[in-house]
Amino acid sequence: MRSFSRTRVVAATTVVALTAIVAACSSPPPPPPPPVVQAPPPTPPITLSAQVIERASAFRGYMARAAAVSPTFQNGDQIQASLKVGAAYEPKSFMNGAVAYAAVLALQDPTFVASVREVAAHPAQRQEMIANIFSNPSYAAVFKGADSAAGLIIDQIGGDGLKVYAAGKAVKQAAYDVQRSSWSKSAVTDRDGRLASAKTLSTTPALAESADVAVLQQASLGGQTLGLTPRAAPAPYQPVVIRGLAVAALAALGAAGDNNLASIDALSADWATGNCLNMAKLNLYQCLAVSKPHYEDIFCLGQHILMDTGACIAKGAGADLPPEPPRVLPVKESIAVKGAGSNSRKAKGGAKKPASKKS
């Protein structure tokens, strides 16, 4: 009997133990660990191709040299030296340089850059905006600060164009004034050679100066600024401004580096400004082809290099050319003063005849 009770106790204990084990096995599993939150990718840095910066510097250097051409000529050698300075740009790369410099200028506007960088921090928005700008450069004008960035471009590039235009007017006037000196009427030596030289210079892209490239590179990537004061300029904008804003926005989005250079080149092209520069070159060649005395070369330099090129750039950037002075016509006395018919041939002829004496 006692053995039976002991067996029952052991059995009961076993059941309790098994029940505890089963209960332990049937308890809910622990909660899963929290999901790993992926940190957003870092905002890409501002990038602008080194070649774009070099083009900007080459453009800026040419405009400074062209604006400094003096209208004071003492001999034919000075004229030929100035012709070489003025002819030294290739229209396509020159146009690209204007847009590149416009982009550097737009990157000097902190409000514009900050507005673009806000979009750059969101990968999906960034990619969408990059695609929009490449398909339509005008998209860059939607950013806050675009109006003041545009003002920088108009004031600097448009202002440079006006300086070159003004230098050209002074040189063109010198073509007439210099004819008081007998040397200006002598024939240009090696006329074919100087025409060939102008054509060669016109197919060779201008070179940048390394010191200026370093300055523009620092200014483009957020280093030392150019010390310019933005001025708000309302839309609509001219081609150089639109494309400059677009390249600057792409740079602030991290999409204007060397790997984007082909697309940047395509975006920088503008038919109207490019055609204007090409026509300036064509007119220069025609002018030099028929020019014989030195003073005519001065005219070619003033009109078709400096004035035409300056006008192309000024208009492309949205700057207004100064109005031409009104033509001064000979003053004629009115009919009210001298009477009707006083200017007729008969009246003038009769006035010359002395009155006949009466007997």
C-alpha positions as CSV (number, residue, x, y, z in Angstrom):
1,M,0.0,0.0,0.0
2,R,2.8,2.3,0.9
3,S,4.5,1.4,-2.3
4,F,1.4,2.3,-4.3
5,S,1.3,5.8,-2.6
6,R,4.9,6.4,-3.4
7,T,4.3,5.5,-7.0
8,R,1.4,7.9,-7.2
9,V,3.5,10.7,-5.7
10,V,6.2,10.1,-8.2
11,A,3.7,10.1,-11.0
12,A,2.1,13.3,-9.8
13,T,5.5,15.0,-9.5
14,T,6.3,13.9,-13.0
15,V,3.0,15.3,-14.3
16,V,3.7,18.6,-12.6
17,A,7.2,18.8,-14.1
18,L,6.0,17.9,-17.5
19,T,3.2,20.5,-17.2
20,A,5.8,23.1,-16.3
21,I,7.9,22.1,-19.2
22,V,5.0,22.3,-21.6
23,A,4.0,25.6,-20.2
24,A,7.4,27.0,-20.6
25,C,7.6,25.7,-24.2
26,S,4.2,27.3,-25.0
27,S,5.1,30.8,-23.8
28,P,5.3,33.5,-26.7
29,P,8.7,34.1,-28.3
30,P,10.5,37.3,-27.4
31,P,9.8,40.3,-29.6
32,P,12.0,40.8,-32.7
33,P,14.8,43.3,-32.5
34,P,13.9,46.8,-33.9
35,P,14.5,47.3,-37.6
36,V,17.8,48.8,-38.6
37,V,17.1,52.4,-39.9
38,Q,19.3,53.1,-42.9
39,A,20.8,56.6,-42.7
40,P,20.2,58.7,-45.8
41,P,23.2,59.1,-48.1
42,P,25.2,62.2,-47.5
43,T,24.4,65.3,-49.5
44,P,26.8,65.3,-52.5
45,P,29.3,68.2,-52.4
46,I,29.2,71.1,-54.8
47,T,31.0,70.0,-58.0
48,L,32.1,72.0,-61.0
49,S,34.3,70.5,-63.7
50,A,37.8,71.8,-63.8
51,Q,37.4,72.3,-67.6
52,V,34.3,74.5,-66.9
53,I,36.3,76.7,-64.5
54,E,39.1,77.0,-67.0
55,R,36.7,78.1,-69.7
56,A,35.2,80.7,-67.4
57,S,38.7,82.0,-66.7
58,A,39.6,82.1,-70.4
59,F,36.4,84.1,-71.1
60,R,37.0,86.5,-68.3
61,G,40.6,87.1,-69.4
62,Y,39.6,87.8,-73.0
63,M,37.0,90.3,-72.0
64,A,39.5,92.1,-69.8
65,R,42.1,92.3,-72.6
66,A,39.6,93.3,-75.2
67,A,38.2,96.1,-73.1
68,A,41.8,97.4,-72.5
69,V,42.5,97.9,-76.3
70,S,43.6,101.5,-76.6
71,P,42.3,103.7,-79.5
72,T,45.7,105.5,-79.6
73,F,47.7,104.1,-82.4
74,Q,51.1,105.4,-83.5
75,N,52.0,102.8,-86.2
76,G,50.9,99.7,-88.0
77,D,52.6,97.3,-85.6
78,Q,50.3,98.5,-82.8
79,I,47.3,98.0,-84.9
80,Q,48.3,94.4,-85.8
81,A,49.1,93.6,-82.1
82,S,45.6,94.8,-81.1
83,L,44.0,92.8,-84.0
84,K,45.7,89.6,-82.6
85,V,44.3,90.4,-79.1
86,G,40.8,90.9,-80.4
87,A,40.6,88.0,-82.8
88,A,41.9,85.5,-80.2
89,Y,38.7,83.5,-79.4
90,E,36.8,80.6,-81.0
91,P,33.0,81.3,-80.9
92,K,31.8,77.9,-79.6
93,S,34.3,77.7,-76.7
94,F,33.8,81.4,-76.1
95,M,30.1,80.9,-75.7
96,N,30.7,78.0,-73.3
97,G,33.1,80.2,-71.4
98,A,30.5,82.9,-71.0
99,V,28.0,80.4,-69.5
100,A,30.7,78.9,-67.3
101,Y,31.6,82.3,-65.9
102,A,27.9,83.0,-65.4
103,A,27.7,79.7,-63.4
104,V,30.6,80.8,-61.2
105,L,28.9,84.1,-60.6
106,A,25.6,82.5,-59.7
107,L,27.4,80.3,-57.1
108,Q,28.4,83.5,-55.4
109,D,24.8,84.0,-54.3
110,P,24.4,82.3,-50.9
111,T,20.6,82.3,-51.0
112,F,20.5,80.6,-54.4
113,V,23.1,78.0,-53.4
114,A,21.3,77.2,-50.1
115,S,18.0,76.8,-51.8
116,V,19.5,74.3,-54.3
117,R,21.3,72.4,-51.5
118,E,18.0,71.8,-49.7
119,V,16.9,69.8,-52.7
120,A,20.3,68.1,-53.0
121,A,19.7,66.6,-49.5
122,H,16.8,64.4,-50.8
123,P,18.0,61.8,-53.3
124,A,14.7,61.4,-55.2
125,Q,14.1,65.1,-55.4
126,R,17.7,65.7,-56.4
127,Q,17.5,63.2,-59.3
128,E,14.2,64.6,-60.5
129,M,15.5,68.2,-60.5
130,I,18.7,67.2,-62.3
131,A,16.6,65.6,-65.1
132,N,14.4,68.7,-65.3
133,I,17.3,71.1,-65.6
134,F,19.0,69.1,-68.3
135,S,15.8,68.9,-70.3
136,N,14.8,72.6,-69.7
137,P,17.5,75.0,-68.2
138,S,14.8,77.4,-67.2
139,Y,13.9,75.2,-64.2
140,A,16.9,76.6,-62.4
141,A,15.1,79.9,-62.1
142,V,12.5,78.5,-59.7
143,F,15.0,78.4,-56.8
144,K,14.9,81.1,-54.1
145,G,17.6,83.6,-54.8
146,A,17.7,83.0,-58.6
147,D,16.7,86.6,-59.2
148,S,19.7,88.0,-57.3
149,A,22.0,85.4,-58.8
150,A,20.8,86.5,-62.2
151,G,21.5,90.1,-61.2
152,L,25.2,89.1,-60.6
153,I,25.4,87.6,-64.1
154,I,23.8,90.6,-65.8
155,D,25.9,93.1,-64.0
156,Q,29.2,91.3,-64.5
157,I,29.0,89.7,-67.9
158,G,26.6,92.2,-69.3
159,G,28.8,95.0,-67.9
160,D,32.0,93.4,-69.4
161,G,30.2,93.2,-72.8
162,L,29.4,96.9,-72.6
163,K,33.0,97.7,-71.7
164,V,34.2,95.9,-74.8
165,Y,31.6,97.6,-76.9
166,A,32.6,101.0,-75.6
167,A,36.3,100.3,-76.3
168,G,35.2,99.4,-79.9
169,K,33.4,102.6,-80.4
170,A,36.5,104.5,-79.3
171,V,38.7,102.5,-81.7
172,K,36.2,102.9,-84.5
173,Q,36.3,106.7,-84.0
174,A,40.1,106.5,-84.1
175,A,39.9,105.1,-87.6
176,Y,38.6,108.5,-88.7
177,D,40.7,110.6,-86.4
178,V,44.0,108.9,-87.3
179,Q,43.7,109.9,-90.9
180,R,45.2,113.2,-90.0
181,S,48.5,111.3,-89.8
182,S,50.0,110.4,-93.1
183,W,51.3,107.0,-92.0
184,S,47.7,105.7,-91.4
185,K,47.1,106.0,-95.2
186,S,50.0,103.7,-96.2
187,A,49.2,100.1,-97.2
188,V,49.2,97.3,-94.7
189,T,52.1,94.9,-95.3
190,D,51.3,91.2,-95.7
191,R,47.5,91.6,-95.9
192,D,47.0,87.9,-96.7
193,G,49.1,86.9,-93.8
194,R,47.2,89.0,-91.2
195,L,43.9,87.7,-92.6
196,A,45.2,84.1,-92.2
197,S,46.4,84.9,-88.7
198,A,42.9,86.2,-87.7
199,K,41.3,83.1,-89.0
200,T,43.7,80.8,-87.1
201,L,43.2,82.7,-83.9
202,S,39.5,82.4,-84.4
203,T,39.6,78.6,-84.5
204,T,41.8,78.3,-81.4
205,P,40.1,78.3,-77.9
206,A,41.5,80.9,-75.6
207,L,43.7,79.8,-72.7
208,A,43.2,80.5,-69.1
209,E,45.7,81.8,-66.6
210,S,46.5,79.4,-63.7
211,A,46.3,82.1,-61.0
212,D,42.8,83.2,-62.2
213,V,41.6,79.6,-62.4
214,A,42.6,79.1,-58.8
215,V,40.6,82.1,-57.8
216,L,37.5,81.0,-59.7
217,Q,37.8,77.4,-58.3
218,Q,37.8,78.7,-54.7
219,A,34.9,80.9,-55.4
220,S,32.9,78.1,-57.1
221,L,33.3,75.5,-54.4
222,G,32.5,77.7,-51.4
223,G,35.9,79.0,-50.6
224,Q,36.9,82.7,-50.9
225,T,34.2,84.6,-52.7
226,L,34.7,87.2,-55.5
227,G,33.4,89.9,-53.2
228,L,30.3,90.8,-55.3
229,T,27.1,92.3,-54.1
230,P,23.9,90.5,-55.5
231,R,21.2,92.6,-57.0
232,A,17.7,91.2,-57.7
233,A,16.9,91.2,-61.4
234,P,13.4,90.2,-62.5
235,A,12.7,87.5,-65.1
236,P,12.5,86.9,-68.1
237,Y,16.2,86.3,-68.5
238,Q,18.4,86.1,-71.6
239,P,20.2,82.9,-72.7
240,V,23.6,83.4,-70.9
241,V,21.7,84.0,-67.7
242,I,19.4,81.1,-68.0
243,R,22.2,78.6,-68.9
244,G,24.5,80.1,-66.2
245,L,21.8,79.6,-63.5
246,A,21.3,76.0,-64.8
247,V,25.0,75.0,-64.6
248,A,25.3,76.6,-61.2
249,A,22.2,74.7,-59.9
250,L,23.6,71.4,-61.3
251,A,26.9,72.2,-59.6
252,A,25.1,72.8,-56.3
253,L,23.3,69.5,-56.8
254,G,26.6,67.7,-57.3
255,A,25.9,67.0,-61.0
256,A,28.3,69.3,-62.9
257,G,31.6,67.4,-62.5
258,D,33.9,66.0,-65.2
259,N,31.6,63.0,-65.7
260,N,28.8,65.4,-66.7
261,L,30.9,67.6,-69.0
262,A,29.3,66.4,-72.3
263,S,25.8,67.3,-70.9
264,I,27.0,70.6,-69.6
265,D,28.4,71.5,-73.1
266,A,25.1,70.7,-74.7
267,L,23.2,72.8,-72.1
268,S,25.6,75.7,-72.6
269,A,24.9,76.1,-76.3
270,D,22.7,78.9,-77.5
271,W,21.9,79.4,-81.1
272,A,21.2,83.2,-81.0
273,T,24.3,84.2,-79.1
274,G,26.5,81.7,-81.0
275,N,25.2,82.9,-84.4
276,C,25.9,86.5,-83.3
277,L,29.5,85.6,-82.5
278,N,29.9,83.7,-85.8
279,M,28.6,86.6,-87.8
280,A,31.0,88.9,-86.0
281,K,33.9,86.7,-87.2
282,L,32.5,86.5,-90.8
283,N,32.2,90.2,-91.0
284,L,35.8,90.6,-89.6
285,Y,37.1,88.3,-92.4
286,Q,35.3,90.2,-95.1
287,C,36.5,93.5,-93.7
288,L,40.1,92.5,-93.5
289,A,39.9,91.0,-97.0
290,V,39.2,94.4,-98.6
291,S,41.1,96.6,-96.1
292,K,44.3,98.1,-97.5
293,P,45.5,101.2,-95.5
294,H,46.1,101.1,-91.8
295,Y,43.1,103.2,-90.8
296,E,40.8,100.6,-92.4
297,D,42.3,97.9,-90.3
298,I,41.5,100.1,-87.3
299,F,37.9,100.3,-88.4
300,C,37.7,96.4,-88.7
301,L,39.1,96.1,-85.2
302,G,36.7,98.6,-83.7
303,Q,33.5,97.6,-85.4
304,H,33.7,93.9,-86.2
305,I,35.9,92.6,-83.3
306,L,35.2,94.9,-80.3
307,M,31.8,96.4,-80.9
308,D,30.2,93.3,-82.5
309,T,31.6,90.9,-79.9
310,G,30.8,93.2,-77.0
311,A,27.2,93.6,-78.3
312,C,26.8,89.9,-78.7
313,I,27.8,89.2,-75.1
314,A,25.9,92.2,-73.6
315,K,22.7,91.2,-75.3
316,G,23.1,87.6,-74.4
317,A,23.4,88.5,-70.8
318,G,20.5,91.0,-70.9
319,A,22.4,94.3,-70.7
320,D,21.1,97.2,-72.8
321,L,23.4,98.8,-75.3
322,P,23.7,102.6,-75.0
323,P,21.4,104.4,-77.4
324,E,23.0,105.9,-80.5
325,P,23.2,109.7,-80.5
326,P,20.6,111.3,-82.7
327,R,21.7,112.3,-86.1
328,V,22.2,116.1,-86.5
329,L,20.6,117.3,-89.7
330,P,21.1,120.7,-91.4
331,V,18.7,123.3,-90.0
332,K,16.4,124.7,-92.6
333,E,14.5,127.9,-92.0
334,S,10.8,127.4,-91.8
335,I,8.2,128.6,-94.2
336,A,6.8,130.8,-91.5
337,V,10.0,132.8,-91.5
338,K,10.8,133.1,-95.2
339,G,7.5,132.3,-96.8
340,A,6.3,129.5,-99.0
341,G,8.5,128.7,-102.0
342,S,11.5,130.5,-100.5
343,N,13.7,127.4,-100.9
344,S,12.6,126.8,-104.5
345,R,15.1,127.0,-107.3
346,K,13.1,129.8,-108.9
347,A,13.0,131.9,-105.7
348,K,16.7,131.4,-105.1
349,G,17.5,132.3,-108.7
350,G,15.4,135.4,-108.5
351,A,17.1,136.5,-105.3
352,K,20.5,136.5,-107.0
353,K,19.4,138.9,-109.8
354,P,19.7,142.6,-109.0
355,A,16.6,144.6,-109.4
356,S,16.3,146.4,-112.7
357,K,16.4,150.2,-112.7
358,K,13.4,152.1,-113.9
359,S,14.1,154.9,-116.2
